[in-house]
Amino acid sequence: MKLVVLDTNVIVSAGIAPGGAPAMLLFDWVLKGKVQVAVAPTVVAEYREVFRRLKFRRYGFPPLWLEFLIEETLWLPDPESWTRPGPDPKDAPFLALANAAGAWLVTGNLKHFPETARNGVIVLSPADYLAHLSGRVPLEPMRSSVGFSRPSPVPKSEGPGAPLAVVRDRGHPPVS
């Protein structure tokens, strides 16, 4: 099974725009058990805090499926602090969790996760991750002597959204 960490904005977007890529990922893949989400206490606390914000009440937040999603995920302890700086320190726990779990990170805010902050963690937009899951953009990791891939740029023309900056073997074999 594929293991993924979902940035809070992906879950929020799924609740706001039921026809968008985040909703398709959540409802067609995650909640149907085709993709496993990893969480840690810090990540769950952020999910709940953000979903309870007044500005989201007009969308019916928190949605009924949020607690089901949280309960059905792979719970891990909070990982060690992430030492690589990024634009928003609140995003560091997501990178740390993805790294500790050997998972990919899916976010709608790729600019919050620049290559210099990733330390090899694969960070994808929901649309790019869906394209990978459906086989439209196969990610073929290249093995190095230590078991991780070397950076491999993927042209923007191969998938929607931002380009896939780095491919690293983190438990997601190519879809055939």
C-alpha positions in Angstrom: 0.0 0.0 0.0 1.2 3.5 -0.7 2.0 5.7 2.3 1.5 9.4 2.2 1.4 12.4 4.5 -1.2 15.0 3.6 -0.6 18.6 4.3 -3.5 20.3 6.0 -4.3 22.4 2.9 -5.1 19.2 0.9 -7.7 18.1 3.4 -9.2 21.6 3.6 -9.4 21.8 -0.2 -11.1 18.4 -0.3 -13.8 19.8 2.0 -14.2 23.0 0.0 -14.0 21.8 -3.6 -15.5 18.3 -3.9 -14.6 18.1 -7.6 -10.9 19.0 -7.2 -7.8 16.9 -7.1 -7.5 16.9 -3.3 -11.1 15.6 -3.0 -10.5 13.0 -5.6 -7.4 11.9 -3.7 -9.1 11.8 -0.4 -12.5 10.2 -1.4 -11.4 8.0 -4.3 -8.1 6.7 -2.9 -7.6 7.4 0.8 -11.1 6.7 2.2 -11.4 3.7 0.0 -8.2 2.2 1.5 -6.1 2.4 -1.6 -3.6 4.9 -0.1 -2.6 4.9 3.6 -2.2 8.3 5.3 0.4 8.7 8.1 -0.2 11.2 10.9 1.5 12.1 14.2 0.0 14.0 17.2 1.4 17.4 16.0 -0.1 16.9 12.5 -3.5 15.9 13.9 -3.6 18.9 16.2 -3.0 21.1 13.2 -5.8 19.4 11.2 -8.3 19.9 14.0 -7.2 23.5 14.8 -7.5 24.6 11.2 -10.8 22.8 10.6 -12.3 24.6 13.5 -11.5 28.1 12.2 -14.5 30.4 11.8 -13.7 31.2 8.2 -14.3 27.5 7.2 -17.7 27.2 8.9 -19.5 28.4 5.8 -18.2 25.2 4.2 -19.7 23.0 6.9 -16.4 22.4 8.7 -15.4 20.4 10.4 -16.7 17.8 8.0 -18.1 14.5 9.4 -15.4 12.5 7.6 -12.5 14.3 9.3 -12.5 12.2 12.5 -13.0 9.0 10.5 -10.0 10.0 8.4 -7.9 10.7 11.5 -8.9 7.4 13.2 -8.2 5.3 10.1 -4.7 6.6 9.5 -1.4 5.2 10.5 -0.6 6.9 13.8 3.1 7.4 14.4 4.8 9.3 17.3 5.9 12.8 16.6 9.2 12.6 14.7 12.4 14.5 15.7 12.4 18.2 14.8 13.1 19.0 11.2 16.4 20.8 10.9 16.2 22.1 7.3 14.7 25.6 7.2 11.7 26.3 5.0 9.5 29.4 4.3 7.0 28.4 7.1 8.2 26.7 10.3 4.7 25.2 10.7 5.3 23.0 7.7 8.4 21.3 9.2 6.4 18.6 11.1 5.0 17.4 7.8 8.4 17.0 6.2 9.7 15.3 9.4 6.8 12.9 9.5 7.1 12.1 5.8 10.8 11.5 6.2 10.4 9.3 9.4 7.6 7.3 7.8 9.3 6.8 4.4 6.2 8.5 2.9 5.6 11.0 0.2 4.2 14.4 1.1 1.2 15.8 -0.8 0.6 19.5 -0.6 -1.2 22.3 -2.4 1.5 24.7 -1.4 4.7 23.4 -3.2 6.4 26.8 -2.6 6.3 26.1 1.1 8.5 23.0 0.5 11.5 24.2 -1.5 14.0 21.6 -2.6 16.5 22.9 0.0 14.1 22.1 2.8 13.1 18.6 1.6 16.3 16.5 2.3 15.1 14.0 -0.3 11.5 13.8 0.7 9.3 13.6 -2.3 6.8 16.5 -2.3 3.9 16.5 -4.9 0.8 18.4 -5.6 -2.5 16.5 -5.3 -2.9 16.5 -9.1 0.6 15.1 -9.7 0.1 12.4 -7.0 -3.2 11.4 -8.6 -1.5 11.3 -12.0 1.1 9.0 -10.5 -1.5 6.8 -8.9 -3.5 6.5 -12.1 -0.3 5.7 -14.1 -0.4 8.9 -16.2 2.9 10.1 -14.8 5.0 7.1 -13.8 7.8 8.0 -11.4 10.6 5.6 -11.9 13.1 5.9 -9.1 16.7 5.4 -9.9 18.6 3.4 -7.3 21.9 4.7 -6.1 24.4 2.7 -4.0 22.7 3.8 -0.8 19.2 2.8 -2.0 17.9 6.3 -2.8 17.5 8.0 -6.1 19.4 10.8 -7.6 17.5 14.0 -8.5 15.6 13.5 -11.7 13.7 16.5 -13.1 10.4 15.8 -14.8 9.2 18.4 -17.4 6.1 20.3 -16.6 4.5 19.0 -19.8 4.3 15.5 -18.3 1.7 16.3 -15.7 -0.5 19.0 -14.3 0.7 21.5 -11.7 4.2 22.2 -10.7 7.0 20.0 -12.0 8.1 17.0 -10.0 11.4 18.2 -8.7 13.0 15.0 -7.2 12.1 11.4 -7.4 13.2 9.2 -4.4 12.4 5.6 -3.8 10.2 5.8 -0.7 8.0 2.8 -1.2 6.1 3.8 -4.3 6.9 1.6 -7.2 6.0 2.8 -10.7 2.5 2.2 -11.7 2.2 0.1 -14.8 
